[in-house]
Amino acid sequence: MLAWTFICPLIGFLILATLRDRLSQTMAAVIGTGSMLLSAAATLYVGLDYLQNFANQRIEVPLWTWLKIGDFAPSFGLAFDGLTLTMTAIITGIGFLIHLFAAWYMNGEQGFARFFSYLNLFVASMLLLVQADNLLLLYLGWEGVGICSYLLIGFYFANRANGRAAIKAFTVTRVGDVFLAIGLFLLFREFGTLNINEIITKAPAVFDINNPTMILTTMMLVGGAWGKSAQIPLHTWLADAMAGPTPVSALIHAATMVTAGVYLIARLHPLFILSPDVLLYWVGGVGAVSMLVAGFCALAQTDIKRILAYSTMSQLGYMFIALGVGAWQAAIFHLMTHAFFKALLFLASGAVIVSVHHEQNIFKMGGLAKKIPLVFACFVVGGGALVALPFITVGFYSKEAILWEAYAGGYQVLFWAGVVGAFLTSLYTFRLVWIAFFGKEKTHAEPLSGIAYWLPLSVLLLLSTGLGALITPPLNEVLPLGAGQLLEQAGEVAGKYRAEYIAMAFMATGLLVAVFLYVINQGRLLDKFKNTTLGAALYHWCYHGLGFDALYDWLFVKPFLAIAKLLKNDPVDKLINIFPALASAGNKVMVKTQTGLLRTHMLSFGMAVAVVLILAMMMVV
């Protein structure tokens, strides 16, 4: 049954892509959402069967030999363990809820069937990525989610800006994909196979710690993870990806694309254990910087979806910190809880956008708490999970686990970076909720209804409370225990409480500062600061993503365009044309010697004879 988890959405894609406009909107929604329901049902069956009969084992499901070139014969095969089960359940479960919501959100939109065909292919590609038993098949799914992101981000392609955002996402992530491809080449050269289990089993015997080849390989793998999981320096596509319909944003940020990089590093963790410096600095360090950069950028955004986009980048930074300190299980646990509350927040933002007639500027909203109470509750719970409100939200349990692991492992810089990130998260989350849902109504909000609207939101709302933390991913036999987990098993929990109290204090401080700035002071202090030279510069800098786009435009785009402009007239072709031009010029010169006069010919003949005689005399001498 495992193969049916990705075959069902793949069949849905083929039907929708083939029939498209010949299908009614209702039929397209039934096929698109129904295929995801079947996929989720297959996942439930497979998961229960695995937990009851094969718990803590790795099950391989070979389907066929994909290709054979000499000794290289990768299979089109699947592998299943606790990590695969966790990822598959997230993708199919959250994916189904997003598909159901999309049937309501996209109602009446042109290209309805096309949209659902892309969604189905997106999910099928991601499932193939996490279930692949070899890295070549994983790379097929990796590229599949890349092309689907391009198609979905640019869904409203009539608007040129949306097309550019899609191209940007495709291009930036392709840079990471090239790094990943180089990493796969290196692994194949060293191990002679791309089978994941063989590589991670043989790695400790083949390489010592900090082997140069392994360091280079893991650096290439991390480069791929940066692109897909939107970490610095390959993060600039994520905010612009909000050009796509809101269900797309939810799917990318919660269940599919951005989780791929975290999954890749966790799956290949034995390789990274052999490269501790790469793990600490290139994974954990970059994650910490990405988290802080995203927090500052979110503070200046006015678009409700872009704020959530930067919050995703920030939460992915927490996952990278967890990976960097060896807290593999904490990283995947936060990946799961983040899928719950981020899907909730994005779908709720979609409901807000529909209610206020597709307005996305939070400063043009206001007063929505009474108009759309369910959506308000979703933002309160989802926002609470995002800031990690203690005990009652799912985000508390996963985020505090990451901070505790960093603290327990002695990674104080990463711990304090995470604590500051918690402060920033509280600040921009409260800002978003307060400005959009309180105060005067600036744009008339329509009431919302429909089971496809309230059912996904209600399920995700429950999962985003403390109830979601009761779901324990079966990772003990797949991923090593972190330093914090080992200390807990030894009964040493005093440090855990200390780390939690520090994190909660910074989170609470962020909320109190936000209450003062936006409720008590009503933004007057901020407006005054923005009108200063320094304030205006900082606001402009944060609003434009700390200038990364401008930097890349100067470093890469403008030189590329200059070279393209130079090559537009094909200078190589013009250089080659020198030879026929010289021949033509020589011809014109020689033509002028053909006068038809006898005395001219005799003169030429005499001069030639004289030259020959002189040369002959020189040779004799």
N, C-alpha and C positions, 0 to 999 in steps of 0.2 A: 504493500500500500504506500510505501514511502515515495515512490516515483510519482504517484498521483497528486502529491502535494504541489508539484510544479507543473504536471501535465494538465491539470484542470484549468488553471489560469492561462496556460499556453493554448489550449483548445479554445477557450473564450476569446483570446486574442485573434486566433485564426478566423473564427466565425465573424467576429466584429469587423476585422480588417477586410475580409472578403466581401461581406454584404453591405457594410457601412450604411449609406443613406437609404438603402432599400428596407432597412429595419425601422420599425417605429421606435419612438423614444422609450416606451415602456418595455418593449422586447429587448432593446439594447441594455437597459438597466437590469433586466432579469438575467440576461446572459452574463454581463460583466460582474454583477454582485453575486449571482448564483454560483458562478465558477469559483469565486473566492469562498463562498460558504462551503462548497464541496471540499475545497482545499483545506479549510479550517477543520472540517469534520474528519478528513483523512489524517490530519496532524493529531487530532484528539485520539483517534484510534491507534495510530502508531505510537504516540506518547504513552498511552495507558499500557499497551502491549509491551513496550520497552521497559517501563518502570516495574511491571509485574514479573516479567520473565527474563529480562536481559540487563537489569540495572547494573550500572557501573562497568558495562562492557562496551567495546567498540564493535559495531556491526557493519560489515561491508556488503553492499548490494551492487555487484557488477551487472551492468546492463548489456554492454557490448564493447568490443574493441574499437576505439574511435578511429585510430589510424596506426599504420605500422611502417616505420622507416628504419630498416636494419634492426638493431636491438631496441629501438625506441618504439614502444607500443602502448601509449597511454590509453586507459580505458575510459569509456563514458560510464563511470560508476559513481555510486553514492556511498557515503560513510555516515554512520549515525552514532552519536554518543550524547552525553549530557549537555555539552555545549551546543551541538547541532539541534538538539531538542529545544533548548532555550531559545535559540535564534529563530528556529522554524515556527515555534509557537508565537513569538512576538510578531513575526512577519505576517503570518496568516491571520492571527487573531486581530491585531490592530489593523492590518490591511483590509480585512472584511468590514470592520466598523467604518473605516475611511471610505470604502467603496459605497457602503450604504448611505453615508452622509452625502457623498458626491452625487448620488442619484437625486437627492433633494436640492443640493446647492446648484447643480448644473441644469436644472429644469428649464427647458426652453432655449438653451444655448445652441447655437449652430455648431455642427460637428460633434454632437453628443456621442454617437457610436464610436467615432474616431478617438474621442477622449478616453472612453472606457477600454478601447483596444490597447491604447498606450499604457493605461494603468495596469491591465492584466499582464502585459509583457514585462512591465517594470517588476511586478511581484515575482513572476516566473524567473526572471534573471537573478533576482536577489536570492531566491530559494536555491537556485542552481549554485550560486556562489558559496553559500554556507553549507551545502550538502555535498559538494564535490569531494571525491577522495583523492584528487590530484590537483596540482597547481595550474595545469593547463586548462582543465575544465573550470576551475575557480576563475581563471583569467577570462574565460568566455562569459561567465556571469558578470564579472567585473566590468567588462566592456559593454555588456548588455544594459546594465543600469546606467552607464554613461550615455549611451545613445538615447535611452528612454528619458533621461533627464533633459537632454537637448530637445526632444520632441514635446515634452510636457511643459517645460519652462517657456518655450516659444509657441505654446498652443494658440495664443492670440497673435498670430504672426502678422496680421494686418497692421498692427502697431510696430513700427520699425524698432522702437526701443526694446520691445519684448524679444524680437529676433536677435538683437545684439546681446541681450542678456543670456539667451540660449547659447549663442556662439561663444560667449565669454566663459560660461560654465563648461562647455564642451572642451574648449581650448585649454583652460587652466587645469582641469582634471586630466587632460591628455598628457600634460607635462609629468604629472605624478605617475601616470600609467607607463610612460617610457622608463622611468626609474624602476618601477615594479618589473617590467619586462627584462631589464638588465639584471635585476636580482634573480629572476627565474633562470636566465642563461647561466649565471654563475653557479646556482644550485645544481643545475643539470650537469655542468662541467665537473663539479666536485663529487656528486653522488651518482651520476649516471641514470637518474630517475627523477620524476617530478611527483611521485606518490608521496603524499603528505606524511603518512604514518612511517614509511621507510626513512624519510629524511630526518624527522624528529627523533626517531629511534637510533639512527646511526650517528647523528651529529656529535654527541659527547665523545664517541669513540674516534671520530675522524679529526675533530678539531680541539685544540686546547683553548682555554680562556684567552680572549684578546688576540686570537689568530688574525693576521691582517686580512686574509681572504674573507673570513667570517665577518669581520668588522665592515668591510666594503659591502658585502652582501646584505647585511642587516641595514646598513645605511640606505641602500637602494630600496629595500622593502619599506622602510620608514618613509622614504620619499613618496612611494605610492600611497601609503596611508595618509600622509599630509593632504594629498589632493582630494581623496574621497571624503575624508573627515574634516575638511576645511580648517586645517591648522596652518599657522604662519610657516612659510611664506605663500602657501597655495590656498589661501582662504578667501580671496577677494571675490570669488564667484557666488558665495553663499547668500549674501544680502541681496544681490541683483537677481537671484533665483526666485525672489518673491514676485517676479513678473508673471509667473504661472498662476493658474487657478488655485485657490486656497487649499482644496483637498490634496493637490500635488505637493504643496508646501508641507502639509501634515505627513504625507507619505515619505517624502525625502528626509524630513527632520526626525521622524519618530521611528519608522519601521524599516527603512531600506537604506538608501545610499550612504548617508553620513556615518552609519554604524559599521560600514564595511571595513574601514581602516582599523577600528578598534578590534573587530573580529579577527582580522588578518594577523595582528600582532599577538593577540591572545592565542590563536590557533598555533602559531609558530613560536611560542614562548621558549622552547628549549634552545632555539637559535639565539634569541636575545639574552638568555641567561649566560651564554658564552661570550656576549658582547656587552658587559655591564656598563661601560661608559656610553655606548650608543643608547642603551636603554634609559640611563639616567638623564643624559643631557639632550639627546635628539628626540626622545619620547617625553619624558617627564618635564624637562626644562622647557621645551617648546610648548608643551601643553599648558604650563603655568603662564608663560608669556601670552599665549593665545587667549587664555581665560581672562587675563587682566585687560588686554587690548579690547576684547569684545565687550567687557563690562563698561569701559569708558565710552566706547562707541555707542552702546545702547542708551546711555544717559542723554545723548543729544538727538536721538531719532524722534521723528514725529509720526512716521508710518507705523501702524500697529503691527504689521507683519514683519517689518524690518527690525523692530525691537525684539520680537520673538526669535528672529533669525540670529541676531547677535547673541541672544541668550542660549541658543543651541550651540553656537561656537564656544561659548563659555563653558557649558556643561560637558561638551566633548573634551575641553581642556582638562576638566576634572577627571574624566576617564583616562586621558593620557597621563595625568599625574599618577593615577592608580597603577597603570601599567608600568610607569617609570620606576615606581618604588617596589615593584614586584607584588602588588596587591591585585593579582589577576582576577580573583573571584569578585572582589569589590568593584572592579571596573565593569564586569559583565552584569553584576547586580544593578549598578547605577545605569547601565545601558537599558536594562529592562524597565526600571522605574521611570527613567526619563522618557521612554517610549509612551508610558501611560500618561504622564502629565503634559508632555509636549504635544501629543496628539490631541489631548483635551483642549489645550490652549489654542492650538491652530484651528481646530474645528469650531471652537467658540468664537474665535476672531472672524472666521468665515460667516458665522451667524450674525455677528455684529455688522459686518460689511453688507450683508443682504438686508438687514433691518434698516440701516441708514443709507440705503440707495447707493451702495458701492463707494461710499466715502471711507478712506483709510487713514486720514489724518486725525489723530486722537484729540487735537485741539479744536476740531470741528464737530466733536461728538458731545459728550456731557449728558448727565441725567439719565443714563441708560439703566441704572439699577432697578428702577420701578417699571420701566418699559419692557424689559426682557429679563425677568428675574432668574430664569433657569441659566441663561448665559452668564449673568452676574455671579451666580453661585459657582459656575464652572471656573470663572476667572479667579474667584476667591480661593477655591480649593486648589486649582492648578497653579495659581501664583504662590499659594502657601507651600505647595510641594516644591516649587522652583526655589524659593528662599529657604526651604527646609525648616518650616515651623515644627517645633518639637512634638514628637509622639503622635500627633493627629494626622500628619501627612506622610506619604510614602517617600518623598524626597529626603526627609530627615534621616531615615534609616540608611539609605545608600550613600548620601553625601557625607554624613558623619563617619561612616565606615571607611571612606577614602581618607578623610582627614586623620582619623585614628591610625590607619596603616602608615601614613607618612610620618606621623608623630612617633609611632612605635619603632619604625625603622631608622629613626634618627635623621630623617631628611627635613631639617628644620626650615630651610629656605622654602621648600615646596609646601610645607605645612602652613607657614605664615602667608605665602602667596594665596593658598586656598582660603584662608581666613579672610584676607582682604577681598578676595573674590566674592565671598559670602556677603560682605558689607556692601559691595557694589550691586550685587544681585538684589538685595533688599531695597536699595535705593531706586533702581530703575523699575522694579516690579511694582512697588507701591505707586510710583509716578504714573505708570501705565494705567493701573486700576482706578486710581483716584481721578485722574483727568478724564478718562473715558466714561466712567460710570457715576460720577458725582457732579455736583454743580448744576448750572443751568443747561437746559437742552438747547443745543445750537443747531442740530439737524434733526428733523422729525424722524422718529423711529417707529417702524411698523411692527406690530406683534407677529410672532412666528409660530408656526404649527406644523404638524406632520410627524408621523412615527419615525421616518427616516432622518428627521431632524433631532428629536429628543432622545430616541433610544441610544444611538452611539454616544451622545454626550452624557447620558445618565450612567451607562456602563463605565465609561472612562472616568467619570467623576468618582464613582465608588472605588475604582482601582487606584485612583490618585490619593485616596485617604490612607490611613494606616492599615486598612484591610489589604491593600496591594502588597504591603511588606510581608504579609504572611505567605506569599508565594516564594518558595525557596528554590532557586535553580539547582538542578542536580549536577554540581560542578566538582565535587570533592575528588573524584577519581580522574578528572580531566585536567584540572588546573591546580598547581601547588597552593598550599596555604600561605597567607601573608604573615608578616611579622606580628601584626596585631592579633590575628587569629591564633597563632601559636602561644602568645602571651595569655590570651583568654583561656585557652585550654589548660595553661599552667596555673590559672587562678589569679593572675596579676592583672587586675582591672582598674587600679587606681589611676593609672595614666590615661586610660580611656575616658574616664569621667572628666579628668582635667582637660583633655583635648576637646571634649564635647562642650564643656562649660565655656571655654575660650571661643569656640566657633559660635555658640549660641549668643554670647555676649556681643560679638561683632555683628551678627545678624540683627539682634535687637537694636543695637546702636544705629544700624543702617535704617531700620524702620522708624526710629525716633527722629533721626535727622530728616527723613522724608516727610514725616508728619509735621515737623516744624516748618520746613521749606514750602510745602504745598497746601497744608491745612491751616496752620496758624498764621504764617506769613503770607500765604496765598500767592507765592511766587514772586513777590515784589523784590526780595533780595536778589533772586536769580536774575530778574530782568535788569536790575541795576548793574549787576556784575557783567551781564552780557553786553551792556552799553559801554563798558570800558574797553580800551584797546586790547588788554590782555584777555579779558573775558570773551570778546568777539573772536579773537584769534583761536582760543582754546575750543570754543563752541564750533567754529568752522572746521577746525582740525578733527575734532571727534565726529562731527556730523559726516565728514567725508572719509571716514574710516582710517583716521590718522595718516592720511596722505599716501596710502599704499598704491591706490589706483594711479595717482599722479606720478608717483615714483616709477611704476612699471610702464606708464605711458612714455616717460622720458627715457628709461633704460632700454625698453624693448619695442614698443609700438612705433615711436617716431623713427628710430633707426631702420626698422623693418620697412616702413612706408617710404623712407628716403631711398633705400636700396631698390624697392619695387619701382619707384619712379625712375630711377636710373636705368633699371633693366627694361622698363616699358618699351623703349625704342631699340632694344636688343643690341647693346654695344658689341657683343661678341660677333654677331652677324656682320656688323659694320666693320669690325677689325678684319674679318676674313675677306671682306670686299676690297681691301687694299690691293690684293694681288690682281684681280681683274682690272682694277683701276690703273695699276702700273702697266699692265699689258696694253690697255687701251691707250695710255699716254705714249708708250713706246711706239705703238702702231701709228699714232698721229705724227710723231716725229719722223718715222721712216717714210711715211707717205709723202712728206714734203720733199724727200730726196728724189722722188720719181718725177723729174721735170720733162723727160723726152728729148733733151738737148745733148748732141753728140759730144760737144766740148766739155760739158759738165761730167759726162760719164768718163771721158778720157782723163780729166783731172782727178777724178776719184780713183780711177784705176792706177794712175801714176803715183798718187800718194800712198795707195795700199802697197804697191810694189816697193816703194822706198822704205816703208815701215818694215816689210818682210826682209829686205836686204840688211837693214840696220840690225834687226833681231838675229839674223844669221851670222853677221859679223861678230856680234857680242857672244854668241855661243861658241864660235871658233876661238875667240880670245880666251 
